Amino acid sequence: MIAEIERLSEAQLGAIVMLAGAEAFMHPELPALIGAAVSSGAQRVGLQTAGALLSVGGNTPGALHAGVRHFEITFLPGDEAASAGEHDRQLEGVRDLFEAAGRARVKVAISARVHICRHTVSRLPEAVADLVAAGVGAVHIATAWSAGMGPSALSSVTAACDTGVVNAVWVDVVGVALPSGHAMHELSTVRT
């Protein structure tokens, strides 16, 4: 994997490398992977994490010291009883990241990818508000819209978009057609 990162970075001068997949901080070679991206000349190095492990040991200072400046938090809104503890750890990890970046005098960009289904969509506006309060600068909402998600679910998605607008945070949505007043939140990808 390290050789692959080095080839990519060298072939595409100034490449952007996002280390994504399973929890990044659980990968035994994470420091070497980050080092390979940085030493090969990657312009930006990002890391995808659930967020809770940002508060563990030296994970956050280590990632910042190695050159990671972009973080994507995967966040799953759920029922309060089942997920409150995990969400608290994720949000604490985001806050710890901002504090560590301040101490290191480096700027970081943090976005969140929020996956929803018919069981969790009602908690979406609250999830966006929690992420914004923790310091996330962009929220990407992904859904596999199904027959079980009707008008009330759409109201939750548009309320989440409004929460982002009110707080000057980018919110985009994939997987659902939004009403015309919220069409600006539908993510379209154009590759050049």
Secondary structure, 3 states (H helix, E strand, C coil): CHHHHHHHHHHCCCCEEEECCCCHHHCCCHHHHHHHHHHCCCCEEEEEECCHHHHCCCHHHHHHHHCCCEEEEEECCCCHHHHHHHHHHHHHHHHHHHHHHHHHCCCCEEEEEEEECCCCHHHHHHHHHHHHHHCCCEEEEEECCCCCCCHHHHHHHHHHHHHHHHCCCEEEEECCCCCHHHHHHECCCCCC
